[in-house]
Structures are given as C-alpha cells and as structure tokens.
Amino acid sequence: MSKVIIPTPLRKFTAQTATVETSGATVAEAVQDLTDQYPDLRKHLLDDTGKVRSFIRIFVGDEDILALNREETVVENDTVISIVPAIAGG
Amino acid sequence: MDNIKFSQEELQRYSRHIIIPEFNIEGQKKLKAAKVLVVGSGGLGSPLLLYLAAAGVGTIGVVDFDVVDESNLQRQVLFGVENVGKPKVEAAKERQKSLNPHIDIISYNTQLTSENALEIIKDYDVVADGTDNFPTRYLVNDACVILGKTNVYASIFRFDGQVSVFNYKDKDGNIGPNYRDLFPEPPPPGLVPSCAEGGVLGVLPGIVGSLQANEVIKVITGIGAPLVGRLFLFDALHFETRTLKIAKNPDVEPITELIDYVQFCGVPHEEVSVQEAVKELTVQELQKFQEEGKDFQLIDVRETYEYEIVQIGGELIPLGTIVQEAGRISKDKPVVVHCRSGKRSADAIRELEIQFGFDNLYNLKGGVKAYAEEIDTSLPVY
C-alpha cells in the first residue's frame, strides 16, 4: 500500500483527490492500480506503450525512479510516490 | 572585485547585508559586479526584480513584450494602476529605479526568440526564468546550456510552485542538471493550462519568485548551497513542501542549437487555429439571433460561480458535466455554446461532436467577455 501524491493539474482526473492509496509491490503496479481507480488519468500519465510520459516524472520518496529501478522500483507500505508534471506559469 | 567601490549612500543602504559575517562586503561587491537577466516581468518577475534591485545587483536586464493589464495587479506587485496599458519593461524600470538608483536596468521590450536569445543572454552571468509558457522555458534552458549560464528556474500553477537551479557549474567544473534532464519534452498543448486559463493564487508567485531571487543571490555570492540537482515543490493549498533529487538524464540528447520552440511544444502559431475544427459565431451574430427571435439554444459551459458574476441567458452546463448532461442539448436546431473567452466552449463542442456526433454546435467567439465588451457594455467583465 503506497500513497501517491497527485499534482494539481492532474487532479481533475482524480475527482480533485490529492493523495490516493494504491496497492502493488512496484511503481508500475501502483500506477496500474491508480489508473484502475481513475481511468481518465491513464492517457495523461502513460503513453500508448504504457510508459510514463516525458513531461511527467515519478519519484519514490525523494528519488527519481530513473535513478532507481525505473517502473520496476519496489514500493513498500507507506512509500510516498510523487507524480510531478511540468508546469509553466509565471 | 577590487575595482568595485561603494558610495556612502550605498554602504548605508546595504549595511544589513554587510554586517552578515558570511555575506559581508565581499558578497555585496559580487552583487554589484553581477549581471542578471530576468525573463518575464509578471508574477515571478515582480518579486525577482524588486528583491534583486533592492539587494543591489549591479545590472539587471528585463525581457518582456507585454503591457500591464488590470488583471495583472492581483499578483504582479511590481505595477500599480497608473501603469495599466504601459509596456511592462518600462514600468518595471521606473519602479526599480525608484527602489535603487545605484543600479543599471536594461530593458528589452521584445519577445525572447530563437533569433535573439543568444545575443541577449550572452552578456549576463545568471538568468532567472519567470516566463509563463513552455516554448520560452525550453528556449531559455537551451540558450543557457549553449552559453554555459546558470538558469534559476521557477514556475507556478494555481497553488503549486516549482523551483530549481539548472546548468550550474560548481567549483570543480561539474555542470548540474538542466530543465531537459527533468522534463525532456513538453506536455501536449491544452493539458497543462497557463495561469491565464487555469488561474493562480496571487500570493503564490510572491512566495516562489522570492525563493528564486534567493537562489539568484546565492549563485552570485557563492554562499550556502544552491538548489542544484534538486527540485523544490510547494503546495500552497495544503502547505506541503518537498525537495526531490534530480540527476542528469542519460536518455536526453545533448543540446547544440536552438530550434523552433513553438513547433516543439506543439503550440499553434495562432490561437485561432485551435478552434478551426469547430464552427464559430460572433457576438454580433448572436445578437442578431436574439433580435430576430431565431429558434436556437444557448449553452453556458462555465462554472456556477462564474455564472453568478455575469450571464447572458444561456443554460448552465459546466464543462465537467457536459458529457453526462448531453441529453439536454438540442440536436435539431442551432446550439450556441459559450464560456468566458471561447476556449472551454470549443473543448466542449469537440467533446460533444466526437462522443455524440453533434453537427449543430457553434462556438461563441470571444465568449461572454466579448459579449460584454462589444454588445452589452453594462455587463461586468472578469
């Protein structure tokens, strides 16, 4: 059970929910569970091949999953997964 | 630094810096010798320009092509009502000069483009990116990488802020990650709205732009640990802050030249081309419909709180519920759909056309805003 923090621009796809509890032992499984709960989120989070889109980064704790084991990074109970999209306002 | 001297007035002005042991006169000299370019003099640019001027950065360049608008004053504290309609860079220069007459302000009343970016940026030591769109953010980043300049970055959206220091060269010559290491490619147009479309809490750029100014000062003076290889996130709504690690991204191609960033970001060259797919009606044509008593339906896809500010007799179906409420929309007579400015209503029409095959929908060009400005000027504009 990990906690996924949903950023503001994507909250319109999670009924404005800011944090979502997900099941799964890896980041991929947690994202799968997240998009099962909120199917509209899928196309904004993942491309057609199921890869995380290039304007979105996923962090486990304070580490980018690129520096860990990418989508196969193991998550444990109480792991915080952050979804961080590019924003451009100024 | 030995050639940097201070007048008696300057020493008095900067005394609260000079008495900080880690900062002292050496830090103040570095500020005076420094040249900082601030790209964008809006929400982030306001605190940046004010604090950098007050702190005594010797040369501050400001790039912006916009004029001050009434709707800027909710957050752009650099400007006052007397500046509305004036070029931002001019108003900014006046304000900064009144704040600190001991510094030089160079204004560029132009849009930063692939053609002029290298020429403008090359003379500066540090760049602070306070722009409001993806094409310029990638442009600023790439130009800084090519020229070897530090890019102090911040961006905001509604209640969220991000800050980082990109392309920073440390004492050993190691260069930190840049914007493309974090986000190799921009989101497709429309997914992440701009502040103009999505709104922003007025105080947020004040907080985030001040953090950015702090990083600029640290980079120049060399005090403390700059936010290099880290991304600071601030959620003003829940008061959550996080600092995440960012590293060089091995998947990213090296940056060697500037490109067409408008095309790269998929932003249409003219805003109207987004709307090309939907049929349009002008506010004058709508007025004619109304005067002639034509049989048509008017749908308002804004939110209830917007409807309460001003409405022009449309049936309220907020964009988020348009698919569920599609049954309320007529298929056998013209239907005019409107929002505030015409963007959301175009989205609604596209959605309805794709999902339900409507072919009788017309987007009200310029929305209720244009209606209030051109047809019934007694209506409020927001």
Contacts between the chains, C-beta under 8 A, distances in Angstrom:
chain1	res1	chain2	res2	distance
A	5	B	240	8.0
A	7	B	160	6.3
A	8	B	157	6.1
A	8	B	158	5.0
A	8	B	159	6.0
A	8	B	160	4.8
A	8	B	235	7.7
A	8	B	237	7.9
A	9	B	157	6.1
A	9	B	158	7.9
A	9	B	160	7.9
A	9	B	191	7.2
A	9	B	192	5.0
A	9	B	193	7.4
A	9	B	198	7.6
A	12	B	320	7.5
A	18	B	238	6.7
A	44	B	191	6.3
A	53	B	187	7.5
A	54	B	183	6.9
A	54	B	184	4.6
A	54	B	185	4.1
A	55	B	183	5.1
A	55	B	184	8.0
A	55	B	185	5.8
A	55	B	186	5.7
A	55	B	187	4.1
A	55	B	192	7.8
A	56	B	187	8.0
A	57	B	182	6.5
A	57	B	183	7.2
A	57	B	246	7.9
A	59	B	244	4.9
A	62	B	242	7.1
A	62	B	243	6.6
A	62	B	244	4.9
A	62	B	245	5.5
A	63	B	244	7.6
A	63	B	245	5.7
A	64	B	244	7.0
A	64	B	245	6.4
A	64	B	246	6.1
A	64	B	247	6.5
A	66	B	247	7.1
A	66	B	249	6.4
A	67	B	245	7.1
A	67	B	247	5.2
A	82	B	233	7.7
A	82	B	242	6.6
A	82	B	244	6.7
A	84	B	162	7.8
A	84	B	231	7.1
A	84	B	233	6.8
A	84	B	244	7.0
A	85	B	187	6.8
A	85	B	192	6.4
A	86	B	134	7.1
A	86	B	155	7.9
A	86	B	182	7.8
A	86	B	183	4.2
A	86	B	186	6.4
A	86	B	187	5.9
A	86	B	192	6.7
A	87	B	155	5.0
A	87	B	156	6.8
A	87	B	157	4.0
A	87	B	160	6.3
A	87	B	162	6.3
A	87	B	192	5.9
A	88	B	131	7.5
A	88	B	132	6.5
A	88	B	133	5.5
A	88	B	134	4.7
A	88	B	137	5.6
A	88	B	155	5.5
A	88	B	157	7.6
A	88	B	186	8.0
A	88	B	192	6.7
A	88	B	194	6.8
A	89	B	43	7.3
A	89	B	132	5.6
A	89	B	155	5.8
A	89	B	156	4.5
A	89	B	157	4.6
A	89	B	194	6.0
A	89	B	195	4.0
A	89	B	198	7.5
A	89	B	200	5.7
A	90	B	40	5.1
A	90	B	42	5.5
A	90	B	43	5.8
A	90	B	44	4.6
A	90	B	45	7.1
A	90	B	129	7.7
A	90	B	130	4.6
A	90	B	131	5.1
A	90	B	132	4.1
A	90	B	154	7.5
A	90	B	155	6.1
A	90	B	156	6.6
A	90	B	195	7.4
A	90	B	205	7.2
